[in-house]
Amino acid sequence: MKLTISRDTLAPALAALSRIVERRNTIPILSNILLAAKGEVLTLRATDLDIEARTTLPCTAEIEGALTLPAQTLTDIVGKLPAGADITLATEGEKVILRSGRSRFQLHSLPESDFPDITAGEFSHRFEMAAATLAEMIASTQFAISTEETRYYLNGIHLHTTEADGAPVLRAVATDGHRLARLQMAAPEGAAGMPGIIVPRKTVGELARMAKDAKGDLAVEISATKIRITAGATTLTSKLIDGTFPDYQRVIPAGNDKRATVEAEAFRQAIDRVSTISSERGRAVKLSLSDAGLTLSVSNPDSGAATEELSPDYAGPPVEIGFNSRYLLDVLTVLGGDTVAMKLADAGSPAIFESRDNAPLLIVLMPMRV
């Protein structure tokens, strides 16, 4: 194989694909990226056996062929070459030589035939969605993904279709048992009847970067065991979590009749201030709500106490409830908007947070004992 490619074309593609490659591998071929040159196209592939990323780049291939090279080493070399440089990659006998200007590197290769392919299989459903929409779905729910490996079925975002108010919707849901985030949107054409799937945490992170960088629409393909997203010349294929997502609807309370609307930024700043003296272990902040206002308070035997008062829109009986201050700050960051609506029942029941009534994003937060 012999090809020439621009450093400025190759460097960002390698940087993106090398994130897929695990740095510590017991299977040597998984530390490598596959490069296949044909005509004026170079195809790059990287995998960790659960995710595969593939992209195509323009190049000039004098001799067509395929080989694999160490992902981290290749990424570092190309990244350190000067901007605007041309790179020549060629096999010379058993060696692979990379040249650029006066630089010359000899790299070790592994056989292309050893490189695994996890993309085989049929996809039962295909639809398109705006890259910005996918980015919003992930940004709104990713924070609630569980990191507890024993409950592996919570280590991702649950995507499924259902009906809401008589119309088909696509929902993204994540929960770690302490908080739950649910975002819904009108179901794209072709999504109806798709299997409910759980997209793993690592894949979610890669999709977030992919959606952020993409323009226009993405193609989404789904089967019972895999998801594939295509944006331009880049395709990400991932296995899904093999498990059953819990019935999250049972967690969303229906009888929270105490509703308060608070100015979001003032609420966020107040929580941030009073939680300064909370213990690293506790992080609890108490919310005392009445027709006189909202009082936030924190008490720490080691460092003292703090209170702050706000003036929400509330008319109802007094209620006191405690929350993890860090979780509350996460909720306010994700919700965005000028105001936040809290729907409460009592001190021991989960609370609902929305930017407004019937907003696409709903967050449920479990209370803490304070």
C-alpha positions as CSV (number, residue, x, y, z in Angstrom):
1,M,0.0,0.0,0.0
2,K,1.1,3.5,-0.7
3,L,-0.9,6.7,-0.2
4,T,-0.6,10.4,0.3
5,I,-2.9,12.4,2.5
6,S,-3.0,15.8,4.1
7,R,-2.1,16.0,7.8
8,D,-4.9,18.4,8.4
9,T,-7.4,15.9,7.0
10,L,-6.0,12.9,8.8
11,A,-5.3,14.3,12.3
12,P,-8.8,15.1,13.4
13,A,-10.2,11.8,12.1
14,L,-7.5,9.9,14.0
15,A,-8.1,11.9,17.2
16,A,-11.8,11.0,17.0
17,L,-11.3,7.3,16.3
18,S,-8.6,6.8,18.8
19,R,-11.1,7.5,21.6
20,I,-12.8,4.3,20.7
21,V,-9.6,2.3,21.3
22,E,-9.0,1.1,24.8
23,R,-5.5,2.0,26.0
24,R,-5.0,-1.3,27.8
25,N,-5.9,-4.3,25.6
26,T,-5.2,-7.9,26.1
27,I,-6.0,-8.4,22.4
28,P,-3.2,-6.6,20.4
29,I,-5.3,-6.0,17.2
30,L,-7.8,-3.9,19.2
31,S,-5.0,-1.3,19.9
32,N,-4.8,-0.7,16.2
33,I,-6.7,1.3,13.6
34,L,-7.4,-0.2,10.3
35,L,-6.5,1.9,7.2
36,A,-7.8,0.7,3.8
37,A,-6.9,2.8,0.7
38,K,-8.8,2.4,-2.6
39,G,-8.7,4.9,-5.4
40,E,-9.1,8.3,-3.8
41,V,-10.6,7.2,-0.6
42,L,-9.0,6.2,2.7
43,T,-11.3,4.3,5.1
44,L,-10.4,4.3,8.8
45,R,-11.9,1.9,11.3
46,A,-11.4,1.5,15.1
47,T,-13.2,-0.8,17.5
48,D,-13.2,-2.1,21.1
49,L,-15.5,-5.0,20.2
50,D,-18.5,-3.1,21.6
51,I,-18.3,0.0,19.4
52,E,-16.9,0.5,15.9
53,A,-16.3,3.9,14.4
54,R,-15.7,4.2,10.7
55,T,-14.9,7.3,8.5
56,T,-13.7,8.0,5.0
57,L,-11.2,10.6,3.9
58,P,-9.9,11.9,0.5
59,C,-6.4,10.7,-0.4
60,T,-4.3,9.7,-3.3
61,A,-3.6,6.0,-3.3
62,E,-0.7,5.0,-5.7
63,I,-1.0,1.4,-4.5
64,E,-4.3,0.2,-3.0
65,G,-4.3,-2.0,0.1
66,A,-5.1,-2.3,3.8
67,L,-3.1,-2.5,7.0
68,T,-3.4,-1.8,10.7
69,L,-1.3,0.5,12.8
70,P,-1.1,1.3,16.5
71,A,-3.8,3.9,17.2
72,Q,-2.2,6.0,19.9
73,T,1.2,6.1,18.2
74,L,-0.2,7.0,14.8
75,T,-2.5,9.7,16.4
76,D,0.4,11.2,18.3
77,I,2.8,11.3,15.3
78,V,0.2,12.9,13.0
79,G,-0.9,15.3,15.6
80,K,2.7,16.6,16.1
81,L,3.4,17.1,12.4
82,P,3.2,20.7,11.2
83,A,-0.2,22.0,9.9
84,G,-0.5,21.8,6.1
85,A,2.0,19.0,5.8
86,D,1.5,16.1,3.4
87,I,1.9,12.6,4.7
88,T,3.0,9.5,2.7
89,L,2.3,6.1,4.1
90,A,3.8,3.1,2.4
91,T,4.7,-0.5,3.0
92,E,8.3,-1.5,2.3
93,G,8.6,-5.2,2.6
94,E,7.7,-6.1,6.2
95,K,7.9,-2.4,7.3
96,V,5.4,0.4,7.2
97,I,7.0,3.8,6.7
98,L,5.4,7.2,7.4
99,R,7.1,10.2,5.8
100,S,6.3,13.9,6.0
101,G,8.9,16.5,5.0
102,R,12.1,15.5,6.7
103,S,10.4,13.3,9.2
104,R,10.5,9.5,8.8
105,F,8.8,6.9,11.1
106,Q,8.9,3.1,10.9
107,L,5.8,1.6,12.4
108,H,4.8,-1.9,13.4
109,S,1.7,-3.3,11.7
110,L,-0.6,-6.2,12.4
111,P,-2.5,-8.2,9.7
112,E,-5.6,-6.5,8.3
113,S,-7.3,-10.0,8.3
114,D,-7.1,-10.0,12.1
115,F,-9.2,-6.9,12.5
116,P,-12.7,-7.7,13.8
117,D,-16.0,-6.6,12.3
118,I,-18.9,-6.0,14.6
119,T,-21.2,-4.3,12.1
120,A,-22.7,-7.4,10.5
121,G,-26.5,-7.9,10.9
122,E,-29.8,-6.4,9.8
123,F,-31.3,-3.3,11.2
124,S,-35.1,-3.4,11.5
125,H,-35.8,0.3,11.8
126,R,-34.3,3.4,10.2
127,F,-35.1,7.0,10.6
128,E,-33.5,10.4,10.4
129,M,-33.3,13.2,13.0
130,A,-31.5,16.5,13.2
131,A,-28.1,16.4,14.7
132,A,-29.1,19.2,17.1
133,T,-32.1,17.1,18.3
134,L,-29.9,14.1,19.1
135,A,-27.4,16.4,20.9
136,E,-30.3,17.8,23.0
137,M,-31.6,14.3,23.9
138,I,-28.2,13.2,25.1
139,A,-27.4,16.5,26.9
140,S,-30.8,16.4,28.7
141,T,-30.5,12.8,30.1
142,Q,-26.8,11.8,30.1
143,F,-26.2,13.3,33.6
144,A,-28.6,10.7,35.1
145,I,-26.9,7.6,33.7
146,S,-25.9,5.3,36.5
147,T,-22.2,4.4,37.0
148,E,-23.0,1.4,39.3
149,E,-21.8,-1.6,37.3
150,T,-23.9,-4.1,39.3
151,R,-27.1,-2.5,37.8
152,Y,-25.7,-2.6,34.3
153,Y,-29.1,-2.1,32.7
154,L,-29.0,1.5,34.1
155,N,-25.6,2.2,32.5
156,G,-27.0,3.9,29.5
157,I,-29.9,5.9,27.9
158,H,-33.2,4.0,27.2
159,L,-34.7,4.9,23.8
160,H,-38.2,3.8,22.9
161,T,-41.4,4.9,21.2
162,T,-44.8,5.2,22.9
163,E,-47.9,7.4,22.8
164,A,-48.5,10.7,24.6
165,D,-51.7,12.6,24.3
166,G,-52.7,10.3,21.4
167,A,-49.5,11.1,19.3
168,P,-46.5,8.9,18.8
169,V,-43.3,10.1,20.6
170,L,-39.7,9.0,21.0
171,R,-38.4,9.1,24.5
172,A,-34.9,9.1,26.0
173,V,-34.8,8.1,29.6
174,A,-31.9,7.7,32.1
175,T,-31.8,7.1,35.8
176,D,-29.4,6.1,38.6
177,G,-32.0,5.5,41.2
178,H,-31.6,8.9,42.8
179,R,-32.7,11.0,39.8
180,L,-34.5,10.3,36.5
181,A,-34.5,12.4,33.3
182,R,-37.1,11.9,30.6
183,L,-37.1,13.8,27.3
184,Q,-39.7,13.2,24.6
185,M,-40.1,14.4,21.1
186,A,-42.4,13.7,18.2
187,A,-41.4,10.3,16.8
188,P,-39.5,10.5,13.5
189,E,-41.0,8.8,10.5
190,G,-39.7,5.2,10.6
191,A,-39.3,5.0,14.4
192,A,-42.7,3.5,15.1
193,G,-42.5,0.0,16.5
194,M,-38.8,0.1,17.1
195,P,-37.6,-2.2,19.9
196,G,-36.9,-0.4,23.2
197,I,-33.1,-0.2,23.5
198,I,-30.4,0.8,26.1
199,V,-27.5,2.7,24.5
200,P,-24.3,2.2,26.6
201,R,-22.6,5.1,28.5
202,K,-19.5,5.1,26.3
203,T,-21.5,5.1,23.1
204,V,-23.6,7.9,24.5
205,G,-20.5,10.0,25.0
206,E,-19.3,9.3,21.4
207,L,-22.7,10.1,20.0
208,A,-22.7,13.4,21.9
209,R,-19.5,14.5,20.2
210,M,-20.6,13.2,16.9
211,A,-23.9,15.1,17.0
212,K,-22.2,18.3,18.2
213,D,-19.9,18.3,15.3
214,A,-22.4,17.2,12.6
215,K,-24.6,19.4,10.5
216,G,-28.0,18.7,9.2
217,D,-29.7,15.3,9.7
218,L,-28.3,12.0,11.0
219,A,-29.4,8.5,9.9
220,V,-30.3,6.3,12.8
221,E,-30.6,2.5,12.4
222,I,-31.8,0.2,15.1
223,S,-32.1,-3.5,15.8
224,A,-32.7,-5.5,19.0
225,T,-28.9,-5.7,19.6
226,K,-27.2,-2.8,17.8
227,I,-27.5,0.9,16.9
228,R,-25.9,2.6,14.0
229,I,-25.6,6.4,13.5
230,T,-24.3,7.9,10.3
231,A,-23.3,11.6,9.9
232,G,-21.7,12.5,6.6
233,A,-18.7,10.2,6.1
234,T,-18.6,8.9,9.6
235,T,-20.5,5.9,10.9
236,L,-20.7,4.7,14.5
237,T,-22.0,1.2,15.2
238,S,-22.5,-0.1,18.8
239,K,-23.8,-3.1,20.6
240,L,-26.6,-2.4,23.0
241,I,-26.9,-3.2,26.7
242,D,-28.5,-6.7,26.9
243,G,-31.0,-6.0,29.7
244,T,-34.4,-4.8,30.6
245,F,-34.8,-1.1,31.6
246,P,-37.1,-0.8,34.6
247,D,-40.7,0.5,34.4
248,Y,-39.7,4.2,34.9
249,Q,-43.3,5.4,34.7
250,R,-43.9,4.0,38.2
251,V,-41.2,6.3,39.5
252,I,-42.8,9.5,38.1
253,P,-45.3,10.7,40.7
254,A,-48.8,11.6,39.6
255,G,-50.1,13.2,42.8
256,N,-47.6,16.1,43.5
257,D,-50.1,18.9,44.1
258,K,-47.8,21.5,45.6
259,R,-46.4,23.6,42.7
260,A,-43.8,26.4,43.0
261,T,-42.2,28.4,40.3
262,V,-38.8,29.9,41.0
263,E,-36.4,32.1,39.0
264,A,-33.9,29.6,37.8
265,E,-30.6,31.5,38.0
266,A,-31.4,33.0,41.5
267,F,-32.3,29.4,42.7
268,R,-29.1,28.0,41.3
269,Q,-26.9,30.7,42.9
270,A,-28.7,30.4,46.2
271,I,-28.1,26.6,46.3
272,D,-24.5,27.1,45.3
273,R,-24.0,29.6,48.1
274,V,-25.6,27.7,51.0
275,S,-24.1,24.4,50.0
276,T,-20.6,25.9,50.5
277,I,-20.6,24.7,54.1
278,S,-22.3,21.3,53.5
279,S,-20.1,18.3,54.2
280,E,-18.6,16.4,51.3
281,R,-20.5,13.3,52.5
282,G,-23.9,14.9,53.1
283,R,-24.4,17.6,50.5
284,A,-28.0,18.0,51.8
285,V,-29.9,21.2,51.4
286,K,-33.3,21.7,53.0
287,L,-36.1,23.5,51.1
288,S,-38.8,25.0,53.3
289,L,-41.7,26.2,51.2
290,S,-44.7,28.2,52.4
291,D,-46.8,31.2,51.3
292,A,-44.2,33.4,53.0
293,G,-41.5,32.2,50.5
294,L,-38.8,29.6,50.0
295,T,-36.0,29.2,52.5
296,L,-32.9,27.2,51.7
297,S,-30.9,25.9,54.6
298,V,-27.8,23.8,55.3
299,S,-26.5,22.7,58.7
300,N,-23.1,21.2,59.2
301,P,-22.0,20.3,62.7
302,D,-18.3,20.9,61.7
303,S,-18.6,24.2,59.9
304,G,-21.9,25.9,60.9
305,A,-25.1,26.8,59.1
306,A,-26.4,28.8,56.2
307,T,-29.8,30.0,55.0
308,E,-31.1,32.0,52.1
309,E,-34.6,33.1,51.1
310,L,-36.3,33.4,47.7
311,S,-39.7,34.6,46.6
312,P,-41.3,31.9,44.5
313,D,-44.7,31.8,42.9
314,Y,-46.4,29.5,45.4
315,A,-49.8,29.3,47.1
316,G,-50.3,26.2,49.2
317,P,-49.6,24.5,52.5
318,P,-46.1,24.5,54.0
319,V,-43.8,21.7,53.0
320,E,-40.2,20.9,53.9
321,I,-38.0,18.6,51.8
322,G,-34.3,17.9,51.4
323,F,-32.2,17.2,48.3
324,N,-28.6,16.5,47.4
325,S,-27.3,20.0,46.5
326,R,-25.1,18.7,43.7
327,Y,-28.1,16.9,42.1
328,L,-30.2,20.0,42.4
329,L,-27.5,22.1,40.6
330,D,-27.3,19.4,37.9
331,V,-31.1,19.6,37.4
332,L,-31.1,23.4,37.0
333,T,-28.1,23.3,34.6
334,V,-29.8,20.7,32.4
335,L,-33.3,22.3,32.5
336,G,-32.1,25.7,31.3
337,G,-34.8,28.4,30.9
338,D,-35.6,31.4,33.0
339,T,-37.8,29.6,35.5
340,V,-38.1,26.1,37.1
341,A,-41.3,24.6,38.2
342,M,-41.2,22.2,41.3
343,K,-44.0,19.8,42.0
344,L,-43.9,18.4,45.5
345,A,-46.0,16.0,47.6
346,D,-44.3,15.6,51.0
347,A,-40.8,15.3,52.6
348,G,-40.5,11.6,51.7
349,S,-41.8,11.6,48.1
350,P,-39.9,12.2,44.9
351,A,-40.2,15.7,43.3
352,I,-40.8,16.7,39.7
353,F,-38.8,19.5,38.1
354,E,-39.7,21.1,34.7
355,S,-38.9,24.4,33.0
356,R,-42.6,24.8,32.5
357,D,-45.7,22.6,32.6
358,N,-45.7,19.9,29.9
359,A,-42.2,20.7,28.8
360,P,-40.4,18.1,26.7
361,L,-37.9,17.4,29.6
362,L,-39.1,16.1,32.9
363,I,-36.7,15.3,35.8
364,V,-37.6,13.4,39.0
365,L,-35.4,13.8,42.1
366,M,-35.5,11.6,45.1
367,P,-35.4,13.4,48.4
368,M,-32.8,13.2,51.2
369,R,-33.5,13.0,54.9
370,V,-32.4,16.3,56.6
